[in-house]
Amino acid sequence: MFLLNEKVIYPGYGVAVINRLVERLVLNKKTNFFELKFFNKDMTVLIPEDRLESIGVRKLSTLKELASMFEFLNMCTIHDIITEHNASTWNKRNKEYQSKLRSGQLSQISAIYKELQLIALDKELSFGERNLFNQIEFLLIEEISAVKQNESIEDIKLKLRNPFLAMEKKLSTLQIFKGSHQHMSPTSLTKIEALL
């Protein structure tokens, strides 16, 4: 159950506050609507009271859920970098991403974020990927800042990006090392890679 003045997540749009309960006549029947006012958008929506959850509106994540998300983002290795991508896979991936985005679930949104970050370690993101990445990052930052009100947006952004910045540094080091040690066996290089 949702309460007036409660902050909630509206899938794909971000943090909103339940501003008020509005009664309207729809098809000669009185219907109650929650009015959601978005934090960082000049936008208000009315949602039938009995449809909030089916639309995917949810409460803000807990600190524990945010900690799990950051743990998930930090669990990646050089072997996780996604190297197979082309126009046909983008169309398929985008459908999957949009479905996850519509779910509004933190785990689904952070999975998209992680996958796009891993792709970006291999190649420059396409226009569509970059737009989606920016949207996802904005949604994550907005929710985290609503939960952790004492953290700056820049600190949150850095905390989200740090695992991938560290991975990028490891990749760079590994590529330099491989270039100067071409005579080493693949097994030796794999062992060194594991140390990084």
LOFI-968841 format. One record per atom (N, C-alpha, C): residue number from 0; residue in one letter; x, y, z. Coordinates in nm, 4 decimals, always signed. Example, Ala and Ser with C-alpha at 12.3 -4.5 7.8 and 13.67 -1.06 7.14 Angstrom:
0/a/+1.3190/-0.5690/+0.7800
0/a/+1.2300/-0.4500/+0.7800
0/a/+1.3200/-0.3300/+0.7800
1/s/+1.2850/-0.2250/+0.7080
1/s/+1.3670/-0.1060/+0.7140
1/s/+1.2900/+0.0030/+0.7870
end
This chain:
0/m/+0.0834/-0.1185/+0.0000
0/m/+0.0000/+0.0000/+0.0000
0/m/+0.0880/+0.1250/+0.0000
1/f/+0.0472/+0.2223/-0.0745
1/f/+0.1219/+0.3465/-0.0854
1/f/+0.0525/+0.4563/-0.0055
2/l/+0.1337/+0.5513/+0.0397
2/l/+0.0827/+0.6611/+0.1219
2/l/+0.1026/+0.7945/+0.0514
3/l/+0.0224/+0.8916/+0.0883
3/l/+0.0404/+1.0270/+0.0361
3/l/+0.1784/+1.0785/+0.0772
4/n/+0.2415/+1.1542/-0.0092
4/n/+0.3750/+1.2143/+0.0099
4/n/+0.4884/+1.1114/+0.0112
5/e/+0.4578/+0.9877/-0.0227
5/e/+0.5611/+0.8846/-0.0299
5/e/+0.6349/+0.8945/-0.1631
6/k/+0.7663/+0.8772/-0.1585
6/k/+0.8463/+0.8729/-0.2804
6/k/+0.8376/+0.7322/-0.3371
7/v/+0.8154/+0.7246/-0.4676
7/v/+0.8034/+0.5961/-0.5358
7/v/+0.8829/+0.5991/-0.6660
8/i/+0.8994/+0.4828/-0.7254
8/i/+0.9642/+0.4713/-0.8564
8/i/+0.8574/+0.4386/-0.9591
9/y/+0.8521/+0.5192/-1.0641
9/y/+0.7637/+0.4920/-1.1774
9/y/+0.8531/+0.4375/-1.2885
10/p/+0.8295/+0.3133/-1.3333
10/p/+0.9197/+0.2483/-1.4292
10/p/+0.9512/+0.3345/-1.5521
11/g/+1.0813/+0.3481/-1.5780
11/g/+1.1271/+0.4206/-1.6963
11/g/+1.1306/+0.5709/-1.6808
12/y/+1.0691/+0.6234/-1.5756
12/y/+1.0632/+0.7684/-1.5577
12/y/+1.1330/+0.8160/-1.4312
13/g/+1.1440/+0.7309/-1.3312
13/g/+1.2197/+0.7661/-1.2134
13/g/+1.1374/+0.7954/-1.0897
14/v/+1.1957/+0.8794/-1.0041
14/v/+1.1390/+0.9073/-0.8724
14/v/+1.0259/+1.0085/-0.8833
15/a/+0.9162/+0.9747/-0.8157
15/a/+0.8006/+1.0647/-0.8086
15/a/+0.7496/+1.0618/-0.6649
16/v/+0.6719/+1.1618/-0.6311
16/v/+0.6073/+1.1636/-0.5004
16/v/+0.4566/+1.1515/-0.5225
17/i/+0.3935/+1.0746/-0.4361
17/i/+0.2474/+1.0646/-0.4430
17/i/+0.1931/+1.1938/-0.3843
18/n/+0.1526/+1.2817/-0.4726
18/n/+0.1168/+1.4188/-0.4370
18/n/-0.0202/+1.4298/-0.3710
19/r/-0.1164/+1.3590/-0.4281
19/r/-0.2515/+1.3644/-0.3710
19/r/-0.3375/+1.2548/-0.4319
20/l/-0.4516/+1.2335/-0.3663
20/l/-0.5512/+1.1397/-0.4156
20/l/-0.6604/+1.2227/-0.4813
21/v/-0.6927/+1.1877/-0.6063
21/v/-0.7905/+1.2649/-0.6836
21/v/-0.9070/+1.1733/-0.7189
22/e/-1.0270/+1.2242/-0.7038
22/e/-1.1451/+1.1468/-0.7420
22/e/-1.1988/+1.2029/-0.8725
23/r/-1.2188/+1.1157/-0.9702
23/r/-1.2709/+1.1568/-1.1010
23/r/-1.3853/+1.0661/-1.1406
24/l/-1.4698/+1.1167/-1.2236
24/l/-1.5802/+1.0384/-1.2773
24/l/-1.5356/+0.9798/-1.4120
25/v/-1.5284/+0.8475/-1.4195
25/v/-1.4870/+0.7797/-1.5421
25/v/-1.5973/+0.6816/-1.5790
26/l/-1.6568/+0.7024/-1.6964
26/l/-1.7677/+0.6186/-1.7427
26/l/-1.8782/+0.6089/-1.6368
27/n/-1.9125/+0.7264/-1.5826
27/n/-2.0177/+0.7388/-1.4802
27/n/-1.9877/+0.6617/-1.3519
28/k/-1.8584/+0.6367/-1.3281
28/k/-1.8185/+0.5659/-1.2062
28/k/-1.7084/+0.6470/-1.1377
29/k/-1.7236/+0.6685/-1.0072
29/k/-1.6200/+0.7402/-0.9323
29/k/-1.4959/+0.6520/-0.9216
30/t/-1.3833/+0.7089/-0.9599
30/t/-1.2562/+0.6367/-0.9555
30/t/-1.1539/+0.7222/-0.8828
31/n/-1.0777/+0.6591/-0.7940
31/n/-0.9704/+0.7291/-0.7234
31/n/-0.8400/+0.7134/-0.8006
32/f/-0.7699/+0.8240/-0.8126
32/f/-0.6407/+0.8266/-0.8805
32/f/-0.5354/+0.8814/-0.7852
33/f/-0.4147/+0.8249/-0.7940
33/f/-0.3002/+0.8847/-0.7273
33/f/-0.2359/+0.9802/-0.8265
34/e/-0.2076/+1.1000/-0.7816
34/e/-0.1354/+1.1960/-0.8647
34/e/+0.0126/+1.1853/-0.8300
35/l/+0.0930/+1.1481/-0.9281
35/l/+0.2377/+1.1371/-0.9083
35/l/+0.3052/+1.2578/-0.9713
36/k/+0.3859/+1.3247/-0.8922
36/k/+0.4620/+1.4403/-0.9407
36/k/+0.6091/+1.3997/-0.9417
37/f/+0.6712/+1.4108/-1.0589
37/f/+0.8097/+1.3663/-1.0733
37/f/+0.9077/+1.4692/-1.0189
38/f/+1.0172/+1.4181/-0.9637
38/f/+1.1175/+1.5040/-0.9021
38/f/+1.1934/+1.5885/-1.0035
39/n/+1.2472/+1.5253/-1.1049
39/n/+1.3373/+1.5958/-1.1964
39/n/+1.2769/+1.6159/-1.3346
40/k/+1.1477/+1.6111/-1.3411
40/k/+1.0784/+1.6343/-1.4680
40/k/+0.9567/+1.7196/-1.4377
41/d/+0.9236/+1.8067/-1.5291
41/d/+0.8035/+1.8878/-1.5126
41/d/+0.6863/+1.8060/-1.5646
42/m/+0.6490/+1.7045/-1.4864
42/m/+0.5493/+1.6107/-1.5329
42/m/+0.4700/+1.5561/-1.4136
43/t/+0.3414/+1.5408/-1.4344
43/t/+0.2519/+1.4823/-1.3348
43/t/+0.1642/+1.3810/-1.4064
44/v/+0.1406/+1.2663/-1.3423
44/v/+0.0525/+1.1655/-1.4012
44/v/-0.0525/+1.1240/-1.2993
45/l/-0.1673/+1.0843/-1.3506
45/l/-0.2732/+1.0280/-1.2676
45/l/-0.2806/+0.8790/-1.2957
46/i/-0.2784/+0.7996/-1.1895
46/i/-0.2838/+0.6541/-1.2044
46/i/-0.3966/+0.6025/-1.1156
47/p/-0.4850/+0.5200/-1.1726
47/p/-0.5911/+0.4631/-1.0887
47/p/-0.5305/+0.3946/-0.9656
48/e/-0.5913/+0.4195/-0.8522
48/e/-0.5410/+0.3685/-0.7243
48/e/-0.5170/+0.2174/-0.7285
49/d/-0.6040/+0.1434/-0.7951
49/d/-0.5919/-0.0020/-0.7985
49/d/-0.4952/-0.0530/-0.9066
50/r/-0.4315/+0.0380/-0.9801
50/r/-0.3408/-0.0033/-1.0883
50/r/-0.1945/+0.0290/-1.0604
51/l/-0.1652/+0.0943/-0.9486
51/l/-0.0269/+0.1352/-0.9208
51/l/+0.0715/+0.0195/-0.9329
52/e/+0.0440/-0.0888/-0.8640
52/e/+0.1383/-0.2010/-0.8639
52/e/+0.1435/-0.2728/-0.9975
53/s/+0.0304/-0.2857/-1.0659
53/s/+0.0305/-0.3558/-1.1952
53/s/+0.1074/-0.2766/-1.3010
54/i/+0.1133/-0.1460/-1.2862
54/i/+0.1913/-0.0615/-1.3774
54/i/+0.3401/-0.0750/-1.3462
55/g/+0.3707/-0.1184/-1.2246
55/g/+0.5107/-0.1355/-1.1863
55/g/+0.5609/-0.0296/-1.0908
56/v/+0.4729/+0.0580/-1.0443
56/v/+0.5142/+0.1579/-0.9456
56/v/+0.5555/+0.0818/-0.8202
57/r/+0.6688/+0.1198/-0.7645
57/r/+0.7198/+0.0514/-0.6457
57/r/+0.7789/+0.1510/-0.5473
58/k/+0.7988/+0.1043/-0.4262
58/k/+0.8630/+0.1863/-0.3240
58/k/+1.0103/+0.2032/-0.3597
59/l/+1.0746/+0.3052/-0.3027
59/l/+1.2185/+0.3230/-0.3213
59/l/+1.2916/+0.2004/-0.2678
60/s/+1.4070/+0.1720/-0.3237
60/s/+1.4891/+0.0617/-0.2756
60/s/+1.5365/+0.0912/-0.1336
61/t/+1.5657/-0.0161/-0.0615
61/t/+1.6202/-0.0014/+0.0730
61/t/+1.7727/+0.0130/+0.0628
62/l/+1.8350/+0.0521/+0.1727
62/l/+1.9816/+0.0605/+0.1755
62/l/+2.0432/-0.0770/+0.1478
63/k/+1.9790/-0.1820/+0.1983
63/k/+2.0287/-0.3182/+0.1759
63/k/+2.0224/-0.3545/+0.0279
64/e/+1.9134/-0.3181/-0.0384
64/e/+1.8994/-0.3454/-0.1822
64/e/+2.0021/-0.2670/-0.2629
65/l/+2.0298/-0.1426/-0.2222
65/l/+2.1322/-0.0638/-0.2913
65/l/+2.2703/-0.1262/-0.2723
66/a/+2.2980/-0.1737/-0.1504
66/a/+2.4271/-0.2393/-0.1241
66/a/+2.4427/-0.3636/-0.2116
67/s/+2.3352/-0.4409/-0.2272
67/s/+2.3388/-0.5598/-0.3140
67/s/+2.3640/-0.5209/-0.4588
68/m/+2.3026/-0.4106/-0.5021
68/m/+2.3224/-0.3646/-0.6393
68/m/+2.4690/-0.3260/-0.6623
69/f/+2.5276/-0.2514/-0.5673
69/f/+2.6681/-0.2123/-0.5831
69/f/+2.7591/-0.3357/-0.5802
70/e/+2.7236/-0.4333/-0.4997
70/e/+2.7999/-0.5580/-0.4953
70/e/+2.7930/-0.6277/-0.6317
71/f/+2.6738/-0.6310/-0.6911
71/f/+2.6538/-0.6899/-0.8238
71/f/+2.7387/-0.6168/-0.9285
72/l/+2.7406/-0.4842/-0.9245
72/l/+2.8184/-0.4069/-1.0221
72/l/+2.9678/-0.4310/-1.0058
73/n/+3.0101/-0.4556/-0.8831
73/n/+3.1525/-0.4781/-0.8570
73/n/+3.1980/-0.6187/-0.8927
74/m/+3.1051/-0.7105/-0.9133
74/m/+3.1408/-0.8487/-0.9462
74/m/+3.1577/-0.8634/-1.0970
75/c/+3.2711/-0.8235/-1.1462
75/c/+3.2988/-0.8454/-1.2882
75/c/+3.4486/-0.8583/-1.3082
76/t/+3.4831/-0.9354/-1.4094
76/t/+3.6238/-0.9566/-1.4422
76/t/+3.6452/-0.9211/-1.5892
77/i/+3.7671/-0.9233/-1.6294
77/i/+3.8025/-0.8944/-1.7677
77/i/+3.7309/-0.9913/-1.8625
78/h/+3.7075/-1.1134/-1.8159
78/h/+3.6410/-1.2146/-1.8998
78/h/+3.4928/-1.1835/-1.9226
79/d/+3.4370/-1.0917/-1.8444
79/d/+3.2955/-1.0555/-1.8596
79/d/+3.2719/-0.9537/-1.9709
80/i/+3.3770/-0.8948/-2.0229
80/i/+3.3623/-0.7917/-2.1253
80/i/+3.2911/-0.8506/-2.2473
81/i/+3.1911/-0.7811/-2.2921
81/i/+3.1078/-0.8299/-2.4022
81/i/+3.1673/-0.7816/-2.5340
82/t/+3.2078/-0.8772/-2.6170
82/t/+3.2757/-0.8400/-2.7420
82/t/+3.1940/-0.8701/-2.8665
83/e/+3.0834/-0.9395/-2.8522
83/e/+3.0017/-0.9709/-2.9699
83/e/+2.8817/-0.8774/-2.9747
84/h/+2.8882/-0.7810/-3.0631
84/h/+2.7770/-0.6882/-3.0789
84/h/+2.7739/-0.6375/-3.2220
85/n/+2.6571/-0.6349/-3.2783
85/n/+2.6359/-0.5789/-3.4115
85/n/+2.4933/-0.5269/-3.4172
86/a/+2.4519/-0.4785/-3.5328
86/a/+2.3191/-0.4168/-3.5442
86/a/+2.2075/-0.5140/-3.5094
87/s/+2.2200/-0.6394/-3.5537
87/s/+2.1123/-0.7344/-3.5257
87/s/+2.1040/-0.7665/-3.3768
88/t/+2.2196/-0.7798/-3.3106
88/t/+2.2135/-0.8082/-3.1674
88/t/+2.1654/-0.6855/-3.0908
89/w/+2.1926/-0.5645/-3.1405
89/w/+2.1437/-0.4443/-3.0733
89/w/+1.9912/-0.4438/-3.0733
90/n/+1.9287/-0.4779/-3.1860
90/n/+1.7826/-0.4797/-3.1913
90/n/+1.7257/-0.5786/-3.0900
91/k/+1.7848/-0.6956/-3.0832
91/k/+1.7397/-0.7968/-2.9876
91/k/+1.7664/-0.7509/-2.8440
92/r/+1.8871/-0.7013/-2.8204
92/r/+1.9210/-0.6549/-2.6855
92/r/+1.8328/-0.5386/-2.6433
93/n/+1.8033/-0.4479/-2.7358
93/n/+1.7218/-0.3317/-2.7018
93/n/+1.5814/-0.3738/-2.6585
94/k/+1.5250/-0.4754/-2.7245
94/k/+1.3934/-0.5268/-2.6826
94/k/+1.4005/-0.5795/-2.5394
95/e/+1.5065/-0.6546/-2.5107
95/e/+1.5251/-0.7078/-2.3753
95/e/+1.5442/-0.5937/-2.2753
96/y/+1.6254/-0.4956/-2.3140
96/y/+1.6511/-0.3814/-2.2253
96/y/+1.5210/-0.3065/-2.1956
97/q/+1.4404/-0.2831/-2.2980
97/q/+1.3154/-0.2080/-2.2788
97/q/+1.2208/-0.2845/-2.1870
98/s/+1.2185/-0.4160/-2.2006
98/s/+1.1354/-0.4986/-2.1127
98/s/+1.1826/-0.4871/-1.9678
99/k/+1.3137/-0.4937/-1.9477
99/k/+1.3698/-0.4795/-1.8125
99/k/+1.3426/-0.3401/-1.7576
100/l/+1.3561/-0.2399/-1.8423
100/l/+1.3331/-0.1014/-1.8011
100/l/+1.1880/-0.0825/-1.7568
101/r/+1.0943/-0.1404/-1.8310
101/r/+0.9518/-0.1292/-1.7961
101/r/+0.9197/-0.1989/-1.6644
102/s/+1.0007/-0.2983/-1.6266
102/s/+0.9757/-0.3673/-1.4991
102/s/+0.9971/-0.2712/-1.3822
103/g/+1.0880/-0.1761/-1.4011
103/g/+1.1160/-0.0793/-1.2953
103/g/+1.1988/-0.1353/-1.1807
104/q/+1.2352/-0.2628/-1.1873
104/q/+1.3079/-0.3270/-1.0777
104/q/+1.4555/-0.2874/-1.0786
105/l/+1.5071/-0.2548/-0.9621
105/l/+1.6463/-0.2119/-0.9486
105/l/+1.7431/-0.3158/-1.0049
106/s/+1.7174/-0.4431/-0.9784
106/s/+1.8080/-0.5483/-1.0269
106/s/+1.8118/-0.5517/-1.1796
107/q/+1.6984/-0.5313/-1.2436
107/q/+1.6908/-0.5331/-1.3898
107/q/+1.7613/-0.4109/-1.4498
108/i/+1.7399/-0.2957/-1.3893
108/i/+1.8002/-0.1714/-1.4390
108/i/+1.9518/-0.1748/-1.4207
109/s/+1.9968/-0.2249/-1.3056
109/s/+2.1420/-0.2321/-1.2832
109/s/+2.2063/-0.3361/-1.3750
110/a/+2.1323/-0.4401/-1.4140
110/a/+2.1860/-0.5394/-1.5084
110/a/+2.2090/-0.4761/-1.6456
111/i/+2.1170/-0.3903/-1.6893
111/i/+2.1351/-0.3185/-1.8165
111/i/+2.2578/-0.2283/-1.8062
112/y/+2.2680/-0.1559/-1.6956
112/y/+2.3795/-0.0639/-1.6746
112/y/+2.5135/-0.1384/-1.6826
113/k/+2.5207/-0.2511/-1.6141
113/k/+2.6445/-0.3295/-1.6122
113/k/+2.6792/-0.3802/-1.7520
114/e/+2.5794/-0.4312/-1.8223
114/e/+2.6044/-0.4845/-1.9566
114/e/+2.6535/-0.3747/-2.0510
115/l/+2.5917/-0.2577/-2.0462
115/l/+2.6352/-0.1474/-2.1326
115/l/+2.7756/-0.1002/-2.0946
116/q/+2.8059/-0.0993/-1.9668
116/q/+2.9420/-0.0622/-1.9241
116/q/+3.0436/-0.1626/-1.9769
117/l/+3.0100/-0.2903/-1.9722
117/l/+3.1022/-0.3939/-2.0207
117/l/+3.1194/-0.3861/-2.1722
118/i/+3.0141/-0.3526/-2.2441
118/i/+3.0252/-0.3337/-2.3888
118/i/+3.1153/-0.2142/-2.4183
119/a/+3.0991/-0.1080/-2.3401
119/a/+3.1773/+0.0145/-2.3607
119/a/+3.3269/-0.0078/-2.3374
120/l/+3.3616/-0.1124/-2.2628
120/l/+3.5029/-0.1431/-2.2439
120/l/+3.5647/-0.2023/-2.3697
121/d/+3.4808/-0.2547/-2.4589
121/d/+3.5296/-0.3159/-2.5823
121/d/+3.5174/-0.2220/-2.7024
122/k/+3.4137/-0.1391/-2.7034
122/k/+3.3919/-0.0507/-2.8183
122/k/+3.3165/+0.0734/-2.7721
123/e/+3.3185/+0.1740/-2.8563
123/e/+3.2390/+0.2935/-2.8264
123/e/+3.0914/+0.2573/-2.8435
124/l/+3.0088/+0.3017/-2.7488
124/l/+2.8663/+0.2711/-2.7573
124/l/+2.8046/+0.3417/-2.8773
125/s/+2.7090/+0.2742/-2.9401
125/s/+2.6355/+0.3350/-3.0513
125/s/+2.5462/+0.4463/-2.9965
126/f/+2.4850/+0.5216/-3.0852
126/f/+2.3962/+0.6306/-3.0445
126/f/+2.2830/+0.5780/-2.9559
127/g/+2.2196/+0.4683/-2.9963
127/g/+2.1098/+0.4095/-2.9183
127/g/+2.1574/+0.3578/-2.7838
128/e/+2.2726/+0.2894/-2.7842
128/e/+2.3289/+0.2383/-2.6591
128/e/+2.3647/+0.3526/-2.5651
129/r/+2.4246/+0.4578/-2.6200
129/r/+2.4648/+0.5731/-2.5386
129/r/+2.3419/+0.6403/-2.4769
130/n/+2.2359/+0.6588/-2.5552
130/n/+2.1133/+0.7201/-2.5016
130/n/+2.0532/+0.6351/-2.3904
131/l/+2.0479/+0.5042/-2.4127
131/l/+1.9937/+0.4142/-2.3112
131/l/+2.0822/+0.4171/-2.1864
132/f/+2.2131/+0.4145/-2.2069
132/f/+2.3064/+0.4197/-2.0941
132/f/+2.2815/+0.5455/-2.0105
133/n/+2.2693/+0.6605/-2.0770
133/n/+2.2459/+0.7865/-2.0046
133/n/+2.1143/+0.7830/-1.9280
134/q/+2.0107/+0.7257/-1.9895
134/q/+1.8803/+0.7153/-1.9238
134/q/+1.8890/+0.6256/-1.8001
135/i/+1.9532/+0.5104/-1.8158
135/i/+1.9665/+0.4149/-1.7055
135/i/+2.0495/+0.4750/-1.5927
136/e/+2.1603/+0.5381/-1.6279
136/e/+2.2452/+0.5981/-1.5246
136/e/+2.1684/+0.7060/-1.4488
137/f/+2.0913/+0.7872/-1.5217
137/f/+2.0100/+0.8910/-1.4577
137/f/+1.9105/+0.8288/-1.3601
138/l/+1.8417/+0.7213/-1.4029
138/l/+1.7430/+0.6560/-1.3161
138/l/+1.8085/+0.6001/-1.1897
139/l/+1.9252/+0.5383/-1.2055
139/l/+1.9965/+0.4846/-1.0890
139/l/+2.0399/+0.5957/-0.9942
140/i/+2.0998/+0.6994/-1.0495
140/i/+2.1473/+0.8106/-0.9667
140/i/+2.0302/+0.8761/-0.8941
141/e/+1.9203/+0.8960/-0.9663
141/e/+1.8038/+0.9612/-0.9057
141/e/+1.7502/+0.8802/-0.7876
142/e/+1.7392/+0.7479/-0.8056
142/e/+1.6879/+0.6654/-0.6960
142/e/+1.7855/+0.6610/-0.5793
143/i/+1.9125/+0.6421/-0.6083
143/i/+2.0128/+0.6360/-0.5011
143/i/+2.0141/+0.7669/-0.4229
144/s/+2.0079/+0.8800/-0.4926
144/s/+2.0109/+1.0091/-0.4218
144/s/+1.8830/+1.0326/-0.3418
145/a/+1.7708/+0.9739/-0.3844
145/a/+1.6466/+0.9854/-0.3074
145/a/+1.6549/+0.9016/-0.1793
146/v/+1.7257/+0.7891/-0.1867
146/v/+1.7407/+0.7022/-0.0697
146/v/+1.8512/+0.7553/+0.0219
147/k/+1.9651/+0.7874/-0.0374
147/k/+2.0808/+0.8367/+0.0390
147/k/+2.0909/+0.9874/+0.0190
148/q/+2.0115/+1.0592/+0.0873
148/q/+1.9992/+1.2023/+0.0633
148/q/+2.1247/+1.2824/+0.0960
149/n/+2.2177/+1.2223/+0.1680
149/n/+2.3388/+1.2956/+0.2054
149/n/+2.4546/+1.2749/+0.1070
150/e/+2.4350/+1.1974/+0.0008
150/e/+2.5405/+1.1756/-0.0987
150/e/+2.5186/+1.2648/-0.2198
151/s/+2.6262/+1.3231/-0.2680
151/s/+2.6146/+1.4103/-0.3848
151/s/+2.5965/+1.3261/-0.5113
152/i/+2.5403/+1.3873/-0.6118
152/i/+2.5185/+1.3194/-0.7398
152/i/+2.6515/+1.2768/-0.7998
153/e/+2.7517/+1.3605/-0.7898
153/e/+2.8848/+1.3259/-0.8444
153/e/+2.9448/+1.2055/-0.7732
154/d/+2.9281/+1.1992/-0.6401
154/d/+2.9797/+1.0835/-0.5647
154/d/+2.9076/+0.9552/-0.6055
155/i/+2.7774/+0.9658/-0.6256
155/i/+2.6986/+0.8488/-0.6664
155/i/+2.7423/+0.8027/-0.8054
156/k/+2.7584/+0.8985/-0.8967
156/k/+2.8009/+0.8649/-1.0330
156/k/+2.9370/+0.7957/-1.0315
157/l/+3.0286/+0.8476/-0.9517
157/l/+3.1617/+0.7886/-0.9415
157/l/+3.1542/+0.6481/-0.8813
158/k/+3.0700/+0.6309/-0.7806
158/k/+3.0545/+0.4992/-0.7177
158/k/+2.9977/+0.3980/-0.8179
159/l/+2.9054/+0.4414/-0.9036
159/l/+2.8509/+0.3522/-1.0069
159/l/+2.9575/+0.3166/-1.1099
160/r/+3.0385/+0.4141/-1.1475
160/r/+3.1353/+0.3938/-1.2561
160/r/+3.2670/+0.3311/-1.2119
161/n/+3.3000/+0.3385/-1.0832
161/n/+3.4298/+0.2914/-1.0347
161/n/+3.4670/+0.1490/-1.0750
162/p/+3.3783/+0.0518/-1.0629
162/p/+3.4196/-0.0849/-1.1010
162/p/+3.4655/-0.0936/-1.2468
163/f/+3.4040/-0.0141/-1.3322
163/f/+3.4348/-0.0204/-1.4743
163/f/+3.5576/+0.0641/-1.5078
164/l/+3.5796/+0.1709/-1.4318
164/l/+3.7025/+0.2491/-1.4484
164/l/+3.8224/+0.1644/-1.4059
165/a/+3.8059/+0.0888/-1.2971
165/a/+3.9129/-0.0003/-1.2512
165/a/+3.9400/-0.1087/-1.3545
166/m/+3.8330/-0.1620/-1.4129
166/m/+3.8479/-0.2649/-1.5169
166/m/+3.9193/-0.2079/-1.6389
167/e/+3.8849/-0.0857/-1.6759
167/e/+3.9489/-0.0210/-1.7903
167/e/+4.0988/-0.0055/-1.7652
168/k/+4.1351/+0.0293/-1.6434
168/k/+4.2766/+0.0434/-1.6065
168/k/+4.3483/-0.0913/-1.6156
169/k/+4.2819/-0.1984/-1.5673
169/k/+4.3403/-0.3329/-1.5752
169/k/+4.3605/-0.3745/-1.7205
170/l/+4.2606/-0.3457/-1.8035
170/l/+4.2701/-0.3792/-1.9459
170/l/+4.3881/-0.3100/-2.0112
171/s/+4.4031/-0.1834/-1.9805
171/s/+4.5127/-0.1052/-2.0368
171/s/+4.6465/-0.1632/-1.9933
172/t/+4.6577/-0.1962/-1.8664
172/t/+4.7812/-0.2547/-1.8136
172/t/+4.8093/-0.3885/-1.8806
173/l/+4.7051/-0.4695/-1.8957
173/l/+4.7203/-0.6013/-1.9567
173/l/+4.7634/-0.5897/-2.1026
174/q/+4.7051/-0.4957/-2.1757
174/q/+4.7410/-0.4783/-2.3162
174/q/+4.8861/-0.4325/-2.3305
175/i/+4.9304/-0.3446/-2.2430
175/i/+5.0709/-0.3002/-2.2454
175/i/+5.1609/-0.4183/-2.2133
176/f/+5.1224/-0.4958/-2.1103
176/f/+5.2028/-0.6102/-2.0689
176/f/+5.2096/-0.7147/-2.1793
177/k/+5.0953/-0.7446/-2.2420
177/k/+5.0941/-0.8435/-2.3509
177/k/+5.1813/-0.7985/-2.4668
178/g/+5.1783/-0.6702/-2.4967
178/g/+5.2576/-0.6161/-2.6070
178/g/+5.4064/-0.6304/-2.5831
179/s/+5.4496/-0.6145/-2.4587
179/s/+5.5928/-0.6222/-2.4294
179/s/+5.6385/-0.7635/-2.3930
180/h/+5.5438/-0.8574/-2.3809
180/h/+5.5786/-0.9948/-2.3453
180/h/+5.5156/-1.0943/-2.4431
181/q/+5.5357/-1.0681/-2.5713
181/q/+5.4737/-1.1521/-2.6737
181/q/+5.5276/-1.2942/-2.6743
182/h/+5.6456/-1.3124/-2.6193
182/h/+5.7064/-1.4452/-2.6193
182/h/+5.6492/-1.5359/-2.5093
183/m/+5.5674/-1.4833/-2.4213
183/m/+5.5104/-1.5629/-2.3118
183/m/+5.3990/-1.6531/-2.3644
184/s/+5.3814/-1.7654/-2.2987
184/s/+5.2753/-1.8593/-2.3376
184/s/+5.1390/-1.8038/-2.2965
185/p/+5.0330/-1.8465/-2.3655
185/p/+4.8975/-1.8030/-2.3282
185/p/+4.8622/-1.8376/-2.1828
186/t/+4.9137/-1.9518/-2.1335
186/t/+4.8871/-1.9926/-1.9950
186/t/+4.9481/-1.8930/-1.8980
187/s/+5.0705/-1.8501/-1.9257
187/s/+5.1369/-1.7519/-1.8396
187/s/+5.0619/-1.6194/-1.8409
188/l/+5.0176/-1.5772/-1.9592
188/l/+4.9426/-1.4521/-1.9696
188/l/+4.8101/-1.4606/-1.8927
189/t/+4.7448/-1.5756/-1.8970
189/t/+4.6183/-1.5950/-1.8248
189/t/+4.6422/-1.5846/-1.6750
190/k/+4.7537/-1.6411/-1.6277
190/k/+4.7864/-1.6332/-1.4842
190/k/+4.8124/-1.4889/-1.4434
191/i/+4.8824/-1.4139/-1.5261
191/i/+4.9094/-1.2741/-1.4970
191/i/+4.7797/-1.1944/-1.4991
192/e/+4.6942/-1.2250/-1.5946
192/e/+4.5623/-1.1592/-1.6061
192/e/+4.4824/-1.1814/-1.4787
193/a/+4.4893/-1.2996/-1.4236
193/a/+4.4157/-1.3312/-1.2992
193/a/+4.4667/-1.2480/-1.1830
194/l/+4.5957/-1.2165/-1.1838
194/l/+4.6533/-1.1356/-1.0763
194/l/+4.6069/-0.9915/-1.0826
195/l/+4.5798/-0.9440/-1.2040
195/l/+4.5333/-0.8064/-1.2184
195/l/+4.3916/-0.7992/-1.1709
end
